Amino acid sequence: MQSFEALHILAHIDRDLLERRASDLYDYLADSAFDRALNLFHPQAVLELGSDLRAMPFYGRHQGASAIRQAFRHIHIEYEVLRQDLDDVLTDGSRVVVRRSCRLRHRGTGKVCTASFSDWFRFEDGSIAELKTLGDTMALVELVS
């Protein structure tokens, strides 16, 4: 049986690993390194984007590497991330929640805004099994209109 101190150290290492993987995803996507980003995902992972077609034309559920890659490319085609700040990161077991602020430019309209996003990660064996993202719908709608 492991001591409480040993379990605490292991939990801290796991937490740091999961938080680092979430942060790595944002870095890879900002650099358009889609293959590196996809390496963080479980092969049958699910990505759910937004809740409003007006704000995210590519919103909805995307499952598997091919569908997730396509969703990331659509985002990259629509938006340029000018700056991204991780405002809060919370970890509980195999789940990580990130609240972030992004300075975005819509490539079609040229408009720029700062929008807030919340991302809910679920990990399995160190890989992202599920990622749900909700953004500031009103800010995103203003960008595309």
QUIDATA-V752356 format. One record per residue. N is the residue number from 1. RES is the residue in one small letter. PHI is phi as a letter, one per 20 degrees, with the letter a starting at -180 (999 if undefined). PSI is psi as a letter, one per 20 degrees, with the letter a starting at -180 (999 if undefined). D_LAST is the distance of its C-alpha to the last C-alpha in Angstrom with 1 decimal. Layout:
n res phi psi d_last
N RES PHI PSI D_LAST
N RES PHI PSI D_LAST
//
This chain:
n res phi psi d_last
1 m 999 p 59.9
2 q e q 57.5
3 s f r 57.7
4 f g h 55.0
5 e f g 54.6
6 a f g 54.1
7 l f h 51.6
8 h f g 49.7
9 i f g 49.6
10 l f g 48.4
11 a f h 45.6
12 h f g 44.5
13 i f g 44.5
14 d f g 42.5
15 r f g 40.0
16 d f g 39.6
17 l f g 39.2
18 l f g 36.4
19 e f h 34.5
20 r f h 35.1
21 r f g 33.8
22 a f g 30.5
23 s f g 30.2
24 d g h 31.2
25 l g g 28.4
26 y f g 25.7
27 d f g 27.7
28 y f g 28.0
29 l f h 24.4
30 a f h 23.5
31 d e j 26.1
32 s l k 24.9
33 a e m 28.4
34 f f h 27.5
35 d f g 31.1
36 r f h 32.2
37 a f g 29.5
38 l f h 30.7
39 n f i 34.2
40 l e i 33.4
41 f e q 32.7
42 h f q 35.3
43 p g h 35.5
44 q d k 34.4
45 a f q 31.8
46 v c p 28.9
47 l d p 25.3
48 e d p 23.0
49 l d p 19.4
50 g l a 17.2
51 s b j 17.4
52 d b o 14.1
53 l f h 12.7
54 r f h 9.1
55 a e h 9.5
56 m c n 12.0
57 p f i 12.3
58 f d k 15.8
59 y f r 16.8
60 g o a 20.3
61 r e p 23.8
62 h c p 25.0
63 q c p 28.8
64 g n r 31.0
65 a g g 30.6
66 s f g 29.1
67 a f h 26.3
68 i f g 25.6
69 r g g 25.7
70 q f g 23.2
71 a f g 20.7
72 f f h 21.2
73 r f h 20.7
74 h f g 17.4
75 i f g 16.2
76 h f h 17.8
77 i f h 16.1
78 e f g 12.5
79 y c q 13.4
80 e d p 16.1
81 v e o 18.0
82 l e h 19.2
83 r b q 21.3
84 q b p 22.3
85 d c p 24.8
86 l e o 26.7
87 d e g 27.1
88 d b q 29.4
89 v c p 31.3
90 l c p 33.5
91 t c p 35.9
92 d b o 38.1
93 g m c 40.2
94 s e j 38.1
95 r d q 34.8
96 v c p 32.5
97 v d p 29.5
98 v c p 27.3
99 r d p 24.9
100 r c q 23.0
101 s d p 20.5
102 c c p 18.3
103 r e o 16.9
104 l d q 14.2
105 r c p 12.5
106 h f p 9.8
107 r f h 12.0
108 g e g 9.7
109 t e h 7.5
110 g m i 10.5
111 k f q 9.0
112 v c q 11.7
113 c b r 12.4
114 t d p 15.3
115 a c q 15.1
116 s e q 18.2
117 f c q 19.4
118 s c p 22.6
119 d c p 24.4
120 w d o 27.6
121 f d q 30.0
122 r c p 33.2
123 f d q 35.7
124 e c p 38.7
125 d l k 41.4
126 g n i 39.1
127 s d q 36.3
128 i f o 32.9
129 a e h 33.5
130 e b p 30.3
131 l b p 27.0
132 k d p 24.5
133 t c p 21.3
134 l c p 19.1
135 g d r 16.3
136 d f n 14.7
137 t g g 12.3
138 m f g 10.7
139 a f g 10.3
140 l f h 8.8
141 v f g 6.2
142 e f h 5.4
143 l f g 5.7
144 v e i 3.8
145 s e 999 0.0
//
